[in-house]
């Protein structure tokens, strides 16, 4: 079982990276969180690895932090959540934001992740909430802007932009700039996405 890979970053895209370890190139599936932390090509990197064996294939999933890997393993332990859905969840939200949503039983936020329906969202919360409480994984300060002031159009646009490959910080910056320029006028999700991509 591979625990981590330490080598030269040969290539990276939003969904995978190739690490050269002493002449052997390992293709590793990654989240957008990990992608945004990776340096340029040719630099030395270390990724924590989950090595998944199936009847017909072997896949490597890589994470910039042990914390992200731990949450990935928690997510795939839930029935109905596969590795690709877990990576999508970790691309959409940081581990701390996702844990907060689970602890707060925020079904809407968990369900907003592509590939997760209402029943699966409820199952994730039901199966992981107590485990996270026991491990004490509650951050000191909430990082997800949730509540009365949350803008559903903004959140939907962010989710779409991240699915298109934009890093969360860049997507937030672009969307907020468009909303500020709109001066309180109503902007549709489609317009918001279109203008944020310019």
GROMACS elastic network, one bead per residue, 0.5 to 0.9 nm:
[ bonds ]
;  ai    aj funct       b0    kb
    1    50     6  0.82074   500
    1    51     6  0.63338   500
    1    52     6  0.89640   500
    2     5     6  0.75165   500
    2    48     6  0.86327   500
    2    49     6  0.62637   500
    2    50     6  0.69928   500
    2    51     6  0.60456   500
    2    60     6  0.86406   500
    3    47     6  0.87822   500
    3    48     6  0.60584   500
    3    49     6  0.51713   500
    3    50     6  0.67356   500
    3    51     6  0.78290   500
    4    46     6  0.68767   500
    4    47     6  0.55145   500
    4    50     6  0.80547   500
    4    62     6  0.80099   500
    4    63     6  0.89796   500
    5    19     6  0.77051   500
    5    21     6  0.73768   500
    5    26     6  0.86421   500
    5    45     6  0.80530   500
    5    46     6  0.55497   500
    5    47     6  0.54688   500
    5    48     6  0.66207   500
    5    49     6  0.69116   500
    5    62     6  0.85663   500
    6    19     6  0.78694   500
    6    20     6  0.84693   500
    6    21     6  0.66756   500
    6    44     6  0.72540   500
    6    45     6  0.57669   500
    6    47     6  0.66571   500
    6    48     6  0.88785   500
    7    10     6  0.89331   500
    7    19     6  0.59125   500
    7    20     6  0.54990   500
    7    22     6  0.73192   500
    7    43     6  0.82924   500
    7    44     6  0.53738   500
    7    45     6  0.56292   500
    7    46     6  0.65237   500
    7    47     6  0.89784   500
    8    18     6  0.85627   500
    8    19     6  0.55102   500
    8    20     6  0.50336   500
    8    21     6  0.65395   500
    8    22     6  0.85889   500
    8    41     6  0.77554   500
    8    42     6  0.55864   500
    8    43     6  0.55053   500
    8    45     6  0.60020   500
    8    46     6  0.85938   500
    9    12     6  0.74201   500
    9    17     6  0.74092   500
    9    18     6  0.62088   500
    9    20     6  0.62664   500
    9    21     6  0.89383   500
    9    38     6  0.84511   500
    9    39     6  0.80753   500
    9    40     6  0.75419   500
    9    41     6  0.52077   500
    9    42     6  0.51621   500
    9    43     6  0.56034   500
    9    44     6  0.60294   500
    9    45     6  0.62092   500
   10    17     6  0.76587   500
   10    18     6  0.54543   500
   10    19     6  0.54562   500
   10    20     6  0.59773   500
   10    25     6  0.78039   500
   10    40     6  0.89607   500
   10    41     6  0.54827   500
   10    42     6  0.57065   500
   10    43     6  0.81422   500
   11    16     6  0.84552   500
   11    17     6  0.55594   500
   11    18     6  0.50781   500
   11    19     6  0.71726   500
   11    40     6  0.84864   500
   11    41     6  0.58255   500
   11    42     6  0.80906   500
   12    15     6  0.79732   500
   12    16     6  0.59754   500
   12    18     6  0.62863   500
   12    19     6  0.87410   500
   12    35     6  0.75650   500
   12    38     6  0.83054   500
   12    40     6  0.83573   500
   12    41     6  0.73313   500
   13    16     6  0.53499   500
   13    17     6  0.60602   500
   13    30     6  0.88453   500
   13    35     6  0.73527   500
   13   165     6  0.89119   500
   14    17     6  0.80791   500
   14    30     6  0.74806   500
   14    31     6  0.72811   500
   14    32     6  0.59314   500
   14    34     6  0.89395   500
   14    35     6  0.59068   500
   14    36     6  0.83346   500
   14   165     6  0.58496   500
   14   166     6  0.81852   500
   14   167     6  0.86466   500
   15    28     6  0.85735   500
   15    29     6  0.58875   500
   15    30     6  0.53016   500
   15    31     6  0.61429   500
   15    32     6  0.69136   500
   15    35     6  0.75527   500
   15    87     6  0.89090   500
   15   165     6  0.82254   500
   16    27     6  0.68297   500
   16    28     6  0.53933   500
   16    30     6  0.50371   500
   16    31     6  0.78361   500
   16    35     6  0.79472   500
   16    61     6  0.86838   500
   16    62     6  0.85740   500
   17    26     6  0.80762   500
   17    27     6  0.58463   500
   17    28     6  0.52974   500
   17    29     6  0.65995   500
   17    30     6  0.69253   500
   17    35     6  0.80995   500
   17    62     6  0.85534   500
   18    25     6  0.59779   500
   18    26     6  0.53095   500
   18    28     6  0.61143   500
   18    29     6  0.89358   500
   19    24     6  0.79796   500
   19    25     6  0.54320   500
   19    26     6  0.52371   500
   19    27     6  0.67445   500
   19    28     6  0.77100   500
   19    44     6  0.87877   500
   19    45     6  0.78912   500
   19    46     6  0.88695   500
   20    23     6  0.57559   500
   20    24     6  0.53551   500
   20    26     6  0.63936   500
   21    24     6  0.52407   500
   21    25     6  0.63555   500
   21    26     6  0.75516   500
   22    25     6  0.83698   500
   26    60     6  0.80590   500
   27    59     6  0.82621   500
   27    60     6  0.69988   500
   27    61     6  0.87839   500
   28    49     6  0.83221   500
   28    59     6  0.73729   500
   28    61     6  0.53257   500
   28    62     6  0.57565   500
   29    59     6  0.77617   500
   29    60     6  0.61587   500
   29    62     6  0.60020   500
   29    63     6  0.88331   500
   29    84     6  0.87839   500
   29    87     6  0.83273   500
   30    33     6  0.80868   500
   30    34     6  0.61629   500
   30    35     6  0.66104   500
   30    60     6  0.88643   500
   30    61     6  0.59976   500
   30    62     6  0.52915   500
   30    63     6  0.64671   500
   30    64     6  0.88447   500
   30    87     6  0.69753   500
   30    91     6  0.86413   500
   31    34     6  0.53195   500
   31    35     6  0.61914   500
   31    36     6  0.87150   500
   31    61     6  0.87957   500
   31    62     6  0.80083   500
   31    63     6  0.74566   500
   31    86     6  0.89687   500
   31    87     6  0.53045   500
   31    88     6  0.68326   500
   31    89     6  0.84621   500
   31    90     6  0.59817   500
   31    92     6  0.86650   500
   32    36     6  0.60238   500
   32    37     6  0.86817   500
   32    87     6  0.83190   500
   32    88     6  0.82978   500
   32    90     6  0.73441   500
   32    92     6  0.76841   500
   32   162     6  0.78908   500
   32   165     6  0.74205   500
   32   166     6  0.79800   500
   32   167     6  0.62073   500
   32   168     6  0.79249   500
   33    36     6  0.54301   500
   33    37     6  0.67574   500
   33    63     6  0.84063   500
   33    64     6  0.79937   500
   33    68     6  0.88080   500
   33    90     6  0.67890   500
   33    91     6  0.55924   500
   33    92     6  0.82691   500
   33    93     6  0.80642   500
   33    94     6  0.69259   500
   33   167     6  0.73770   500
   33   168     6  0.79674   500
   34    37     6  0.52673   500
   34    38     6  0.64424   500
   34    47     6  0.88031   500
   34    62     6  0.78598   500
   34    63     6  0.57521   500
   34    64     6  0.51279   500
   34    65     6  0.80516   500
   34    68     6  0.86749   500
   34    90     6  0.89657   500
   34    91     6  0.82977   500
   35    38     6  0.53446   500
   35    39     6  0.86341   500
   35    63     6  0.88861   500
   35    64     6  0.83375   500
   35   167     6  0.81765   500
   36    39     6  0.81938   500
   36   167     6  0.63238   500
   36   168     6  0.87435   500
   37    64     6  0.70903   500
   38    41     6  0.87544   500
   38    43     6  0.89363   500
   38    45     6  0.74785   500
   38    64     6  0.78342   500
   39    42     6  0.85225   500
   39    43     6  0.64833   500
   39    44     6  0.83758   500
   39    45     6  0.78695   500
   40    43     6  0.61898   500
   41    44     6  0.86158   500
   45    64     6  0.89325   500
   46    63     6  0.87674   500
   46    64     6  0.73096   500
   47    61     6  0.89940   500
   47    62     6  0.54723   500
   47    63     6  0.53049   500
   47    64     6  0.52632   500
   47    65     6  0.73812   500
   47    66     6  0.87613   500
   48    61     6  0.81566   500
   48    62     6  0.54689   500
   48    63     6  0.50784   500
   48    64     6  0.64266   500
   48    65     6  0.66634   500
   48    66     6  0.63179   500
   48    68     6  0.89989   500
   48    69     6  0.69013   500
   49    60     6  0.64157   500
   49    61     6  0.55152   500
   49    63     6  0.64941   500
   49    69     6  0.75397   500
   50    59     6  0.82777   500
   50    60     6  0.58534   500
   50    61     6  0.51053   500
   50    62     6  0.65481   500
   50    63     6  0.85146   500
   50    69     6  0.74731   500
   50    72     6  0.89640   500
   50    73     6  0.82367   500
   51    58     6  0.72194   500
   51    59     6  0.60080   500
   51    61     6  0.65284   500
   51    62     6  0.88644   500
   52    57     6  0.83934   500
   52    58     6  0.56867   500
   52    59     6  0.51614   500
   52    60     6  0.62401   500
   52    61     6  0.77556   500
   52    83     6  0.89130   500
   53    56     6  0.82644   500
   53    57     6  0.63578   500
   53    59     6  0.66655   500
   53    60     6  0.89525   500
   54    57     6  0.51275   500
   54    58     6  0.59660   500
   54    59     6  0.82690   500
   55    58     6  0.82794   500
   61    69     6  0.86413   500
   61    83     6  0.82964   500
   61    87     6  0.86641   500
   62    65     6  0.89811   500
   62    69     6  0.76145   500
   63    66     6  0.69847   500
   63    67     6  0.85357   500
   63    68     6  0.61414   500
   63    69     6  0.57120   500
   64    67     6  0.86392   500
   64    68     6  0.72410   500
   64    69     6  0.81496   500
   65    68     6  0.53781   500
   65    69     6  0.65784   500
   65    70     6  0.87925   500
   66    69     6  0.50460   500
   66    70     6  0.61171   500
   66    71     6  0.87475   500
   67    70     6  0.50675   500
   67    71     6  0.63759   500
   67    72     6  0.86409   500
   67    95     6  0.73881   500
   68    71     6  0.52622   500
   68    72     6  0.61956   500
   68    73     6  0.87444   500
   68    90     6  0.76381   500
   68    94     6  0.82352   500
   68    95     6  0.59944   500
   69    73     6  0.62579   500
   69    74     6  0.86599   500
   70    73     6  0.51816   500
   70    74     6  0.62878   500
   70    75     6  0.87305   500
   71    75     6  0.61211   500
   71    76     6  0.86940   500
   71    86     6  0.86827   500
   71    90     6  0.84554   500
   71    95     6  0.67408   500
   71    98     6  0.89325   500
   71    99     6  0.83404   500
   72    75     6  0.51172   500
   72    76     6  0.62892   500
   72    77     6  0.86432   500
   72    83     6  0.77136   500
   72    86     6  0.59106   500
   72    87     6  0.71823   500
   72    89     6  0.87925   500
   72    90     6  0.75619   500
   72    95     6  0.89111   500
   73    76     6  0.53196   500
   73    77     6  0.62372   500
   73    83     6  0.86883   500
   73    86     6  0.85039   500
   74    77     6  0.52558   500
   74    78     6  0.70962   500
   74   128     6  0.72352   500
   75    78     6  0.56072   500
   75    79     6  0.88337   500
   75    81     6  0.64960   500
   75    82     6  0.80512   500
   75    83     6  0.82070   500
   75    85     6  0.87442   500
   75    86     6  0.59208   500
   75    89     6  0.88967   500
   75   124     6  0.71647   500
   75   128     6  0.80284   500
   76    79     6  0.73585   500
   76    80     6  0.80426   500
   76    81     6  0.52476   500
   76    82     6  0.54895   500
   76    83     6  0.60008   500
   76    85     6  0.84102   500
   76    86     6  0.64129   500
   77    80     6  0.88115   500
   77    81     6  0.74297   500
   77    82     6  0.85508   500
   77   127     6  0.89832   500
   78    81     6  0.57205   500
   78    82     6  0.84103   500
   78   120     6  0.85112   500
   78   123     6  0.72445   500
   78   124     6  0.61862   500
   78   127     6  0.69458   500
   78   128     6  0.81741   500
   79    82     6  0.81446   500
   79   120     6  0.80428   500
   79   123     6  0.79056   500
   79   124     6  0.84364   500
   80   116     6  0.87482   500
   80   120     6  0.66048   500
   80   123     6  0.87866   500
   81    84     6  0.81690   500
   81    85     6  0.60098   500
   81    86     6  0.65227   500
   81   115     6  0.87234   500
   81   116     6  0.79210   500
   81   120     6  0.75669   500
   81   124     6  0.84445   500
   82    85     6  0.53850   500
   82    86     6  0.62266   500
   82    87     6  0.87476   500
   83    87     6  0.61556   500
   83    88     6  0.85993   500
   84    87     6  0.50691   500
   84    88     6  0.61994   500
   84    89     6  0.86596   500
   85    89     6  0.62227   500
   85    90     6  0.86899   500
   85   113     6  0.82585   500
   85   114     6  0.74306   500
   85   115     6  0.61446   500
   85   116     6  0.74585   500
   86    89     6  0.50420   500
   86    90     6  0.63039   500
   86    91     6  0.86002   500
   87    90     6  0.50083   500
   87    91     6  0.60382   500
   87    92     6  0.85935   500
   88    92     6  0.61661   500
   88    93     6  0.86940   500
   88   113     6  0.70366   500
   88   114     6  0.69113   500
   88   115     6  0.82225   500
   88   163     6  0.81427   500
   89    92     6  0.51843   500
   89    93     6  0.62286   500
   89    94     6  0.85238   500
   89    95     6  0.89444   500
   89    98     6  0.78925   500
   89   110     6  0.81148   500
   89   113     6  0.58229   500
   89   114     6  0.76722   500
   89   116     6  0.88602   500
   90    93     6  0.53353   500
   90    94     6  0.60408   500
   90    95     6  0.65646   500
   90    98     6  0.78403   500
   91    94     6  0.73053   500
   91   162     6  0.73091   500
   91   163     6  0.81275   500
   91   167     6  0.83440   500
   91   168     6  0.81056   500
   92    98     6  0.88890   500
   92   113     6  0.68815   500
   92   114     6  0.88211   500
   92   158     6  0.85468   500
   92   159     6  0.64589   500
   92   162     6  0.65386   500
   92   163     6  0.77796   500
   92   168     6  0.73574   500
   93    96     6  0.80081   500
   93    97     6  0.59105   500
   93    98     6  0.58813   500
   93   113     6  0.88585   500
   93   144     6  0.89141   500
   93   168     6  0.80102   500
   94    97     6  0.52116   500
   94    98     6  0.61876   500
   94    99     6  0.85762   500
   95    98     6  0.51563   500
   95    99     6  0.60609   500
   95   100     6  0.85486   500
   96    99     6  0.51050   500
   96   100     6  0.61069   500
   96   101     6  0.86300   500
   96   137     6  0.81118   500
   96   138     6  0.77630   500
   96   139     6  0.68062   500
   96   142     6  0.83583   500
   96   143     6  0.72982   500
   96   144     6  0.85277   500
   97   100     6  0.50900   500
   97   101     6  0.62501   500
   97   102     6  0.87332   500
   97   142     6  0.76481   500
   97   143     6  0.59988   500
   97   144     6  0.54983   500
   98   101     6  0.50800   500
   98   102     6  0.62976   500
   98   103     6  0.86509   500
   98   109     6  0.83930   500
   98   110     6  0.75106   500
   98   144     6  0.85860   500
   99   102     6  0.50552   500
   99   103     6  0.60646   500
   99   104     6  0.84366   500
   99   128     6  0.88637   500
   99   129     6  0.82730   500
   99   132     6  0.75378   500
   99   137     6  0.75020   500
   99   138     6  0.74252   500
   99   139     6  0.88608   500
  100   103     6  0.50543   500
  100   104     6  0.59030   500
  100   105     6  0.83119   500
  100   106     6  0.83088   500
  100   137     6  0.87899   500
  100   138     6  0.69082   500
  100   139     6  0.79488   500
  100   142     6  0.72379   500
  100   143     6  0.81732   500
  100   144     6  0.76652   500
  101   104     6  0.51185   500
  101   105     6  0.59414   500
  101   107     6  0.75808   500
  101   108     6  0.88698   500
  101   109     6  0.65897   500
  101   110     6  0.68167   500
  101   125     6  0.84090   500
  101   144     6  0.81631   500
  102   106     6  0.61602   500
  102   107     6  0.77346   500
  102   109     6  0.88519   500
  102   110     6  0.74510   500
  102   121     6  0.89348   500
  102   124     6  0.74777   500
  102   125     6  0.50655   500
  102   126     6  0.84278   500
  102   128     6  0.72186   500
  102   129     6  0.58676   500
  102   132     6  0.85918   500
  103   106     6  0.77047   500
  103   125     6  0.73177   500
  103   128     6  0.82997   500
  103   129     6  0.53209   500
  103   130     6  0.81561   500
  103   132     6  0.74241   500
  103   133     6  0.75290   500
  103   138     6  0.80436   500
  104   107     6  0.86871   500
  104   125     6  0.88119   500
  104   129     6  0.85365   500
  105   108     6  0.87756   500
  105   110     6  0.87448   500
  105   122     6  0.81350   500
  105   125     6  0.61042   500
  105   126     6  0.84053   500
  105   129     6  0.78994   500
  106   109     6  0.56052   500
  106   110     6  0.65542   500
  106   111     6  0.86357   500
  106   121     6  0.88976   500
  106   125     6  0.82243   500
  107   110     6  0.51981   500
  107   111     6  0.58169   500
  107   112     6  0.84307   500
  107   118     6  0.72538   500
  107   121     6  0.58757   500
  107   122     6  0.62966   500
  107   125     6  0.76137   500
  108   111     6  0.50522   500
  108   112     6  0.60611   500
  108   118     6  0.81054   500
  108   121     6  0.81628   500
  109   112     6  0.51029   500
  109   113     6  0.72634   500
  109   121     6  0.87333   500
  110   113     6  0.58397   500
  110   116     6  0.73689   500
  110   117     6  0.86341   500
  110   118     6  0.84998   500
  110   120     6  0.88952   500
  110   121     6  0.55447   500
  110   122     6  0.83929   500
  110   124     6  0.83259   500
  110   125     6  0.84306   500
  111   114     6  0.76549   500
  111   115     6  0.82940   500
  111   116     6  0.53620   500
  111   117     6  0.55147   500
  111   118     6  0.57777   500
  111   119     6  0.87001   500
  111   120     6  0.78394   500
  111   121     6  0.53410   500
  111   122     6  0.84508   500
  112   115     6  0.86361   500
  112   116     6  0.72361   500
  112   117     6  0.81679   500
  112   156     6  0.81535   500
  112   159     6  0.79556   500
  113   116     6  0.57064   500
  113   117     6  0.83265   500
  113   121     6  0.89962   500
  113   159     6  0.77837   500
  114   117     6  0.82750   500
  114   159     6  0.85246   500
  114   163     6  0.84706   500
  116   119     6  0.80895   500
  116   120     6  0.58518   500
  116   121     6  0.61649   500
  117   120     6  0.53920   500
  117   121     6  0.60545   500
  117   122     6  0.86551   500
  118   121     6  0.51172   500
  118   122     6  0.62276   500
  118   123     6  0.86348   500
  119   122     6  0.51579   500
  119   123     6  0.61675   500
  119   124     6  0.86885   500
  120   124     6  0.61106   500
  120   125     6  0.86225   500
  121   124     6  0.51651   500
  121   125     6  0.63621   500
  121   126     6  0.86233   500
  122   125     6  0.51715   500
  122   126     6  0.60203   500
  122   127     6  0.85465   500
  123   127     6  0.59474   500
  123   128     6  0.83051   500
  124   127     6  0.53712   500
  124   128     6  0.58572   500
  124   129     6  0.79139   500
  125   128     6  0.54217   500
  125   129     6  0.53916   500
  125   130     6  0.87251   500
  126   129     6  0.59183   500
  126   130     6  0.77433   500
  127   130     6  0.71546   500
  127   131     6  0.75603   500
  128   131     6  0.52091   500
  128   132     6  0.61502   500
  128   133     6  0.86743   500
  129   132     6  0.53361   500
  129   133     6  0.63163   500
  129   134     6  0.88085   500
  130   133     6  0.50129   500
  130   134     6  0.61948   500
  130   135     6  0.86462   500
  131   134     6  0.52143   500
  131   135     6  0.62911   500
  131   136     6  0.86768   500
  132   135     6  0.50807   500
  132   136     6  0.61057   500
  132   137     6  0.56356   500
  132   138     6  0.76743   500
  133   136     6  0.51189   500
  133   137     6  0.65428   500
  133   138     6  0.73294   500
  134   137     6  0.79953   500
  135   138     6  0.86319   500
  136   139     6  0.84903   500
  138   141     6  0.85008   500
  138   142     6  0.86510   500
  139   142     6  0.66838   500
  139   143     6  0.83731   500
  142   145     6  0.77561   500
  143   146     6  0.88839   500
  145   149     6  0.79815   500
  145   150     6  0.65650   500
  146   149     6  0.71277   500
  146   150     6  0.55274   500
  147   150     6  0.55903   500
  148   151     6  0.86034   500
  150   154     6  0.82260   500
  150   155     6  0.79229   500
  151   154     6  0.52774   500
  151   155     6  0.62844   500
  151   156     6  0.87181   500
  152   155     6  0.50327   500
  152   156     6  0.60349   500
  152   157     6  0.84857   500
  153   156     6  0.52214   500
  153   157     6  0.61322   500
  153   158     6  0.85839   500
  153   187     6  0.80710   500
  153   188     6  0.70702   500
  153   189     6  0.55355   500
  153   192     6  0.82748   500
  154   157     6  0.51715   500
  154   158     6  0.61248   500
  154   159     6  0.86720   500
  154   172     6  0.86120   500
  154   175     6  0.69727   500
  154   176     6  0.80972   500
  154   179     6  0.83794   500
  154   189     6  0.73745   500
  154   192     6  0.79011   500
  155   158     6  0.50711   500
  155   159     6  0.62141   500
  155   160     6  0.86868   500
  156   159     6  0.51569   500
  156   160     6  0.62827   500
  156   161     6  0.87059   500
  156   189     6  0.69269   500
  157   160     6  0.51122   500
  157   161     6  0.61438   500
  157   162     6  0.86136   500
  157   171     6  0.85995   500
  157   175     6  0.75278   500
  157   189     6  0.56645   500
  157   190     6  0.76464   500
  157   192     6  0.65538   500
  157   193     6  0.56262   500
  157   196     6  0.88429   500
  158   161     6  0.51382   500
  158   162     6  0.61383   500
  158   163     6  0.85101   500
  158   166     6  0.89908   500
  158   168     6  0.74195   500
  158   171     6  0.60069   500
  158   172     6  0.65710   500
  158   175     6  0.72403   500
  158   193     6  0.79920   500
  159   162     6  0.52760   500
  159   163     6  0.61753   500
  159   164     6  0.87146   500
  159   168     6  0.86693   500
  159   171     6  0.88302   500
  160   163     6  0.50368   500
  160   164     6  0.63280   500
  160   165     6  0.89107   500
  160   193     6  0.74934   500
  161   165     6  0.65786   500
  161   166     6  0.57146   500
  161   167     6  0.82747   500
  161   168     6  0.82329   500
  161   171     6  0.62264   500
  161   193     6  0.67731   500
  161   196     6  0.82915   500
  161   197     6  0.79859   500
  162   165     6  0.50185   500
  162   167     6  0.60835   500
  162   168     6  0.62052   500
  162   171     6  0.68658   500
  163   166     6  0.73054   500
  166   169     6  0.83111   500
  166   170     6  0.65374   500
  166   171     6  0.59102   500
  167   170     6  0.54350   500
  167   171     6  0.61144   500
  167   172     6  0.86423   500
  168   171     6  0.50457   500
  168   172     6  0.60509   500
  168   173     6  0.85451   500
  169   172     6  0.51691   500
  169   173     6  0.61582   500
  169   174     6  0.86751   500
  170   173     6  0.50578   500
  170   174     6  0.61535   500
  170   175     6  0.85502   500
  171   174     6  0.52385   500
  171   175     6  0.60538   500
  171   176     6  0.84461   500
  171   196     6  0.73879   500
  171   197     6  0.86003   500
  172   175     6  0.52187   500
  172   176     6  0.59255   500
  172   177     6  0.84263   500
  173   176     6  0.53160   500
  173   177     6  0.61588   500
  173   178     6  0.87916   500
  173   196     6  0.87137   500
  174   177     6  0.51555   500
  174   178     6  0.63720   500
  174   179     6  0.87654   500
  174   195     6  0.82605   500
  174   197     6  0.76321   500
  174   198     6  0.87975   500
  175   178     6  0.51818   500
  175   179     6  0.62222   500
  175   180     6  0.85934   500
  175   192     6  0.66600   500
  175   193     6  0.75136   500
  175   195     6  0.80883   500
  175   196     6  0.54451   500
  175   197     6  0.89203   500
  176   179     6  0.50484   500
  176   180     6  0.60226   500
  176   181     6  0.85456   500
  176   196     6  0.87086   500
  177   180     6  0.51186   500
  177   181     6  0.61902   500
  177   182     6  0.86677   500
  177   196     6  0.79927   500
  178   181     6  0.51182   500
  178   182     6  0.62393   500
  178   187     6  0.89913   500
  178   192     6  0.67602   500
  178   195     6  0.67537   500
  178   196     6  0.64979   500
  179   182     6  0.50490   500
  179   183     6  0.68999   500
  179   184     6  0.73293   500
  179   185     6  0.83779   500
  179   186     6  0.89327   500
  179   187     6  0.76337   500
  179   192     6  0.77186   500
  180   183     6  0.55190   500
  180   184     6  0.74325   500
  181   184     6  0.83370   500
  182   185     6  0.53642   500
  182   186     6  0.75445   500
  182   187     6  0.73403   500
  183   186     6  0.88762   500
  184   187     6  0.86240   500
  187   190     6  0.82815   500
  187   191     6  0.63610   500
  187   192     6  0.63153   500
  188   191     6  0.52612   500
  188   192     6  0.61210   500
  188   193     6  0.86470   500
  189   192     6  0.50411   500
  189   193     6  0.61553   500
  189   194     6  0.85577   500
  190   193     6  0.52271   500
  190   194     6  0.61016   500
  190   195     6  0.86154   500
  191   194     6  0.50191   500
  191   195     6  0.60140   500
  191   196     6  0.83340   500
  192   195     6  0.53531   500
  192   196     6  0.59632   500
  192   197     6  0.86194   500
  193   196     6  0.51017   500
  193   197     6  0.62362   500
  193   198     6  0.89837   500
  194   197     6  0.54170   500
  194   198     6  0.68875   500
  195   198     6  0.53572   500
